[in-house]
Amino acid sequence: LSGVLSQDGDRRSLTDEFAERLDADRERLPEVARRAAERYPDEPYREKLRLMRERLDRVGGIRPGGYGSEAALLADLDAIDADLRANGAGVVADTYVEPLSRRVETFGFGLASLDLRDHRENHTEAVAEVLAVEGIDYRGLDEAERVRLLSDAMTQDEPVIDLGAATREGLSDTAARVLELFDRLGEWQREYGSDAIDTYCISMTEEASHVLEVCFLAEQAGVIDLDGHSGLDVVPLFETEHALAEAGTILGTLLSNDAYRANVAARNGVQEAMIGYSDSGKENGFLAANWDLYCTQRRLARVAERENVTLRLFHGRGGSISRGGGPMNEALLALPTETVSGQVKFTEQGESIAEKYANPRIAERELEQMIDAQLRARHRALDDGNDDGSEEDGGEEGDRDSENGGGEDGNRGGDGSRGGGGELPEEWIDAMDEMAAAARAEYRDLLESKGFVPYFEQATPITVIEELNLGSRPASRTGERTVEDLRAIPWVFAWTQSRCIVTGWYALATGIDAYLRNGDMGVLQEMYDEWPFFRTTIDNAALALARTDMEIAAEYAAMADPDLRERFFGRLHDEYDRGVSLVTSIAGREGLVDREWLRESLRRRNPYVDPLNLLQIELLDAEGLDAERERTLRLTVKGIAAGMKNTG
């Protein structure tokens, strides 16, 4: 800007706002102002910009005078913009100043906002240990007593605990790390601005006290206070079946708590809540998990409306359909109408970032699709679902061919009519309840069947995946070999490698069959045509079925003990066959995929992936691999992942 805004101050008059801001900077930085005035005599814009640059250099440092927030920088830019327009230079303001203002609004001082996330048990441990110094047995308290204690502590004028060095002596490594994190959080916000790190997610939240513990620690560390200021959104992450079922109750308890409500008020009355797709899918299977998540969102929305706060849902979606992935625009349109507030957050997996955002044109298309879906969903919510039902463009082929961001069906039938907004027909809800219950029972029966874990170990490359350095977290939480202990990513990854993607369709057929014993296929077809959620669920399952190859899967199953293979592979194959038949019947098409380009993509890709699968099977079945063959085995995992366009 300094190279452009060289207007002479003698030939024009400054607006009062600009003049006041220039004088304020001269007083704030007198020595810098003296040098700037000498270098830029009668050039007020350049003088002001030199002072602004100095203030930027001092942000987060020990020298005084730096900008306290990006809002202060934006106010200076706005003053320059207004001054230019007042003096007939609106074109200059539009061309040079406004684009910079938009960048400041978008990126602030920190480029991108970061979230902090930790497991609820670590916070509980830290709170228990520091309160023990005060003679309080926190772990011995029940939930109501914990909530009352934490709330009272946050409303006192003075901190109830001394978090100094003396208090921290003798603390466990876990507690010490948590306390240090809150210390550093305050430092980071002062250095980079409060918006740079403004969200704290609590994984495995199952009680209101798990959220209040973070508020308590943040308040004691000075990151938040209850007098109108807060630098932190405290976000519960609901992941397990129990947590999802109780999410509405937990949020209601929090929002009726005066101490917690004060923090929400200080965050502009916005309550963010995160829902996890990965663990719920692994715990209950594809269909039941999708329905649980949908119902949870509706319950949270009802609580937020009752308590008069704005709900912002944070969707913890994985890369694969099995973990909540799929076309983002369809996912946004499939959200419950009452949750569409105009604000939404979601995770993007590392595996999909390059595919979606490395190419500027594809990145722009992704953004267009997301904005389009959010706007249409918001319009539908405001208009109570009175949509015209017109066909929508399914998007460019390049961004639709993967479980990370693709699907085969575009936005069939627009937003839907009856399912798009307002109250859902009871007939549909009853159908989903029945299908989800039957699917959950079948899925859990599979996982809990004797011998299933050994079969999983023998018929997939899970042992190789556990040794690969492909993720940010270990494959299992405790090192035990159980499905419950295994993290969702390796669970999905292993099945995908074996081409038997049970995580994306198993028990779907059982659930549908249970409904059809007394129900009507016509109702399911109506739900598919008119309810975006159900259509997206069926279409995502269809894609997972289409990418499954039971012939290759049979070769993996052949590595398992014959008794295990006979018990489990036939069961999986039967569910697959029935799933294909039922999904195509519901969708009213002959094949799983009705987009020619996607069928062609799968047809062309499979011949390159199949040999890698066969080579992997040969190496997995061999004994005593040397270093070169071990390396080859690892390469097959990466090659198959590239061919399937998915890790987990």
N, C-alpha and C positions, 0 to 999 in steps of 0.2 A: 504493500500500500504506500509505503514511503516514497517509492519511485514514481508513483502516479499522482499522489495528492500534493502537488507542489504549488497550489494556488497562493497568491500573494494576499496577505491579510490587510494591506493598505487599501485594497480596492473593493473591500466587501465588509460586511458587519457580521460578527459572530452572534449566534443565538445565545441566550442567557444560559441554557443548560450546558452547552459546549464550553462557554467561557468559564463557568463555575467549576467544571471538571478539570479544565486546564489549570486554573488557579490552585485547585486542591492538590494536584500533582506537583505543582511548583513548590508548594509549602511542604509536601510530603518528602520530596526528593530535591532539596535546594541545590546541591552541588551538581547533580545530573541535569537539573533544569537550567543552571547557568551555562553549562557546556552546550546543551541543546539549543538555547537561545542564541549563543554565539555562532553556532554552525548553521542554524536555520532562522536567520533574522526575518521577521515578517512572514514566516511560513508556519502558521499555527498548527496545521494538520501534521506536518513533519515533526514539529516540536512535541506535539501530543503523542504521536506514534513512538517517538524515541523514549518518552517517559513510560508509555505502556509496555514497551519491550523490556525496559529495566524492571518494571514491576513483575513481569512474567519471569524474568531471570531470578527473582527473589522468592518466588512461590516455594513454600516448603523449606526454605533455608533459614539461616540464623540472622541474616540481615533484615531489618524491618522495612516495611513499605511494600511488600509483595501483595499480590491480589489474594484476598481471603477466600474467594470462590470464583468459579467461572461466571457467575451471575454479575459480578462486579466488572469483569472484562467485557461481558456482553453489553452492560450498560454504557460503557465507554464507546463501544462500536455503534450502539444505537444513537448516541449523542452525535457522533461524526456523521452517521447516516442522515439524521434529521437536519443537521446543519447544512449538509450538501443540498438536500432537497429544498430547504428554505432559501437557498441562494441560486436556485435554478440549475443545479447539477444532479438532478435525479437520475440521469443516465449513468453517471459515474457511480452513484450510490448503488444502482441496480447491478452494475457490471463488476464492481470490485468489493464494495463493503458488504452488501447483503450475502454473497456466497460465503464470505468468511464468518459472518454472524451465524449462518446456518451450520457451518462446521463446528463452531464453538458450542452451539446448542446441542448438536448431535454427539460430539465426542468429549466436550469438556476439557479438563486437564489430564484425564487419565486414559483417553482413547476409547477404552471400553470398561464398563462396570464389571467388577468381579464379584462372585458370590463366595462366601465361606460355607463350609459344610462339615459337620462332625456328627458322630454317632451319639444318640441320646445318653448312652451309658457313661460316656466320658464326662459329660456335663454333670450327671448325677454323682459320679465319683468325686469330681472337683468340689461340688457344693457340700457333699457329705464330709469331706476332709477339712475344709475351711471352717465349717460350722462346728465340727468336733473340737476345734481349738477353743471355741466358746462354750464347750460343754453340751452341745446339742446333738442328740442321736438322730440325725436326719433319716437314716435308713430305717430306723425303728418306727417312723411315723407312717400313718396310712395316707392315702391320697388326699383326702380332705384336709388333714393336718398339714401336709406339705404345701398345699395351695395357700392355706391361711398364713403359714409362716413366711413364705416367700412374698406374698402380697404385703403383709405388714412390714417386712424388712424394706421393701422398695418405697414405702410411703413415709418412712422416717426421715427426719431432716438430716441426720448424720448417718454415715455408713455403719452398719451393724458389725462389720468385721474389718480388721486392719489387714489389708492385702500386702503389707510391706514384707521385707526380707525375713523378718523374724517369724512371721506367720507361715511363710513358705518352707521354713526348715522342717525337714522330715516328711514333706509331702511326697506322694508317689510320683513317678515320672509322668503318669497320665494327668494327674491334677496340676502339676507344675506346668506342663505343656499347655493345658487349657487356659490357665491364668496368664501365662505369657502371651498367648494368642490375643486375649482381650487387651492386654497392655499395648501390644503392637498395633492392634486395630485402631486404637485412638491415634497413634503416631501416623499411621498410613493415611487416615482421613485428614489429619491436619496438613500432611505433606501434599497429598494428591487431590484433596477435596472430598467432601462427604459422599458424593455420588460415585466415587471410584470404587468403593467397597461398601455397599449399603444393604446387603442381603445376607442373612445368616440362616441356612437351612439345617433343620434338625432331623437327621435320618432316623428311621424306625420310631417315629413319634407314636406313642400309644396312650398317653395320658396328658392332661392339661399341665401337670407339673413339669413335664419334660420341656415345655415351651417357657414356662415361667422361670425355670432354672437359668436359661440363657438370658432372659430379661434381667434377672437378679444379678448375674455375673457382669453383664454389660452396664447395668446401673451402678454397681459398686465400683467399676473401673472408670466411670465417667463418660462412657460412650453414649448413654441415653440418660435423660432425666424425665421426670413426670410433670415438669412445669412448662410444657409446650415445646420442648426440643427433643428430637430423637434423630440420631444418625443411622438408625438400623431398622430394617424390616426383619422381624423375627418370624420365620416361616416354618410351620410344621410340615414334615414330609410323611404322608400316609402311604404305607407300602403293603403291609400284610393284610390278610382277610379281616382280621380283628380290627385293625386300625381303620381300614376303609369303612367297615360297618359302623364304627363309633366316631367317625370323623365329625359328623354333624354335632353330636353331643359334646365332643371335645371343644370344637370351635364355639359352641354356645356357652360353655363354661368360661372360656377365655373372654369372650366379648361381654359377658355379664360381670366380669371382674374389674373393679374400678382401676386398679393399678395397670392391668394390661390394656384396658380400654384407653387410658391416658396415652399410652405409647402409640396405639393405633391412631388416635386423634392427632398426635404430633406428626404422623406420617400421612397427613391429608385425608384421614378416614379411609385409607385403603388397606385391606387385609389380604395378604398374599398367602395362598395355600398350595402346596406342591403335592401332586399325586404321582406315585411310582407305578410304572407299567411293568417293570421287569420282574420283581419278586412276586407280584400278584399273578402274573402269567405263569411263572414257574410253579407257584403254589397250587393254583386251581385250574390251569389250562386256559386255552385261548378264548373260548366262548364265555365261560363263567367269569373270567377276569375282565373281559370287555364290558359285560353287563354290570359287574360290581363297580367298575370305575365310572360308568355312566350314572348309576344310581347315587354314588358318592357325590359326584359333582352336583346333582340336583339337590341333595340334602344340604350341602354346603351353601348353595345359592339361596335356599330358603332361609337358612339361619342368617346369612348376610343381609337379606332383605328385611327380615324381622328386626335385626339389630341396627338397621339403617347405616350400613357400611358398604363400600364398594369392594366386591370380591374380584381379585385377580388370580386366576388359576395358573399355576406353573406346572406344565405337563412334562414329567420326567420320562420322555419317550426314548426308547432304544433305537438302534439302527435297523433291526430286523422287524418284520411284521409280528413275530413272536413276542417282541418286547415293546410293542406300541408303535413301530414304524409304519411306513406306508406313505402314500401321497399326502403331503401336508395340507394342500388346499381342501382335499376331501375330509381330512381329519378335522379341520376347522369348521367346515360346514356341518359335520356330524355331531358337534358339541350340543349338549342340551341348550335349548333356546334361552332358558333363564340364566345361564352362565355367561352369555355373550354380553359383556359390559363395555366392549371397545378396548379392553386391555387383556393381553394374553402373553404368556412366556412359555417357551418350550426348549428342551435341550436338543442340540445337534451333536451327533456322535462324530468322533474324529475320523472314522472310516468314510463318512459321507461328505466331509467338508470339501475335500478336493473335487469330488464329483459334482457337487452343487455350486461351489463358489470359486473355483480356480479360474474358470473361464468367465470373463465379465458379462458376456451375453447370456450365458446360462444363469449366472448369479442374478442378473437383472430379471430374467424370466421367473426365477424362484421367488424373488421379492414381489413381482407383479402378481403371481398366483396367490401368495399369502395375503397380500393386501386386498386383492379381489375377493377372496374367500371371507376375510374378516369383515369387509364392508357389506357383502351380501348377507352374511350371518347376522350382522348388526341390524341391517334393514329388516330382515325377516323377524328378528326379535321385536323390533319396534312396531312392525306391522302385523304382529300376531300370526305370522305364517301365511299371509295372503300373497303368495308368490305366483308368478305366471306359469311356472312349470316348464319354461322353455329349455331347450337343449343348450348345453354349454360346451365351449371348446375344451377339449381334454388336454390341451397343452402340447408343447413340442415333444417329439418322440424322445429326444435325448434326455429329458428329465423325468421320464416315466418308467424306465426299464430297470427297476431294482426295488428291493425291499427297503432300501434307504429312502427313496423318494418317489418311486414309481408305482404304477398300477396299470391295469389294462383297460379300465373302463371310464376314465375321465369323470365327469360329473353328470352321470346319466340322470335325465329327468329333472334337471335343475335342483332346486332346494327341497322339492317335495311339497305336498299340500298339507295333508293332515298331520304328518310327522314333523313338518318343518317348524311349527310354532304352536303355542298354546298347550293345552293339556293333551297328553297322549291317550288314544282310545284304550280303555281298560282291557279290551280283548288282546291288544298288542302287548301290554305289560304282563298280563297273565301268561301269554305265550312265551315271552322271554323268561319269566320266572321259572316256568316249567322246564324249558330247554336248558337254562343255566344250571338248575338243580341237578338234572339228570347228567349233564355233561360234567359237572364238578364231581359227582359221585363216581362216574366211570374213570375220570382222570386220576382221582385220588386212589381208586382201587388199583389202577395200573402201577402207580408209583409205590404203593404199599405192598404189592404182591411179592411174596418171597422169591428171591432170585432176580428181581428186576435190576437192582444195582449191579450185580455181576454181569448181567446181560448188557447193560449200558456200557460197562467198562470194556467188554469183549467185542461188541459190535459197533463201536465208534472209536475214533482216535483220541479219546479224552485224555489218555495218559500222555500223549505227545503234546496236546494243547496245554496241559497244565505246566509243561516245562518250557513253553515258548514265552518270550518276553514281548507280548503283544498288547498288554493293557496296563492301566495305571494301578490296578489292584490285583492281589493274588487270586488264583482261581477259586479257592475256598476260604471261608472265614476263619475256621479253626484248624484246618488240616485234616479233619475227619472225612472219610469217604462215605458220605450220605448225600442224597439229592437235596435235602434241606440245607446242608452246609455248603453245597456247591453254589457259587455265584451264578447269576442268570446268564452272563455272557458266555462262559465256557459251556454251560448247559445247552444253549442254543447253537453255539458254534460247533459242538461235537455232532449234533444231529444233522446240521446243515452239511458238514463235511461228508457224512455218510449218505447224503442225498435222501434221507428219510426225515423230512422236516416235520416231525410229529408235533413240535412246539407250536406250529402254526395252524394245525387242523385237528389234532387228536381229540376225540370225544365230541366233536361237532356233530357228526352223524348220529351218535347215540342220543344227544340232546334233541335233535330234530325228530328222530324216530319216536322218542318218548312223547313229544307233542302230537305227532301225527296218529298215534294210536286212537286218540279221541278228537283230534283237531283236524283242520282243513288246510290242505296245501294252498288253496286259494288265498287264505289269510296271510300265509308267509309270502306269497307272491305280491300281495297288496302291500305288505310291510316293506318289501324290497323296492317296490316302485315309488312309495310315498314317504318313506322314513329314511332320511340320510344316514342315521346311525346304523340301522340294520343293513342298508345297502352297502355301506363301507365295510362293515364286519364281514358280510358274505363275500364281497369282492376281494378283500385281503386274504381270506381263507382260500378263495379260488386261486389266487396267485401263488400261495404257498403250496397248494396241491399241484399246480402246474409245474412248479419247479422241483417237485419230488420225482424221483426216478426209482420205482420199486425194484426194477431189475438190478440196478447198481446196489440198492439197499440190501437186496438178497445176498449179494456177494459179501458184503460186510457181515451180515447175519451168519453167514457160513463160518466165520471165524469163532463164533460163540460155541459154547458147550451144546451138543445136540439137543439135550433135554430143554435147555433154556431157549434155544432157537425155536424149537417146536412150540413151546408155550407162549412165546412173546411175538415172534415175527408174524405168525399167522394172525394174531390178534391185531397187530398194527396194520397188516395188509387188508384185513376185512374192514377196518374202520376207514382206511383210505378209499377203498372201492366204493363203499356206501357214501362217503363224503363227496366223491366226484359226482355220483349219480344225483344226490340230493341238491348239491349246490347248483348244478346245471339246470335242474328242474325249477328251483326257486328263481333263478335268474332268467329263465326262459330262453336259454341258448343251447346250442348243440355241444359246444366245447367249453372248457374252463376259461379260455381266453378268446374273446371275440375281436380283438384288435389284430389285424393281419401283421402289422409291423412287429408286434411283440411275439406272436407265434413264430415269425421268421427269425427274430433275434434268438429265441430259445433253441430253435432248430439248428441254427448256425453255431451257436456257442457250445452246445452239448457235446459234439464230436471232439472238441478240444479238451473238455473237462473230463469226459469218460475215461480216457487213457490215464489221466493223472489219478483218478480214483482207483483204477485197477493196479497201478504201480504202488499206490499207497497201501492197498490191501496186501500186496505181495510183501512189502517191507514190514508191515505190521505183523504179518504172520510168520516172518522169519525170526530166527533166534541168533543172538550174538552179532548184531550189526556192527561193522567197523565204523570208524569216524566218517568216512566218505558216504556210506549208506545212511548213517544218521542224518548227515547234512541233506542228503537227497530226500529223506522222509520229511524233514522240516520244510523243504522246498515244495513238496507236494501239497502240504497244508496251505502254504501261501498261494500256490498256483490255483488250487481249487477255490480258495476264498476269492481270488480275483475273478475267476470264471463265474462263480455264483454271485459275485458283486456283494458279498456279505461275509462278515466274520461272526458276529453274534449280537 
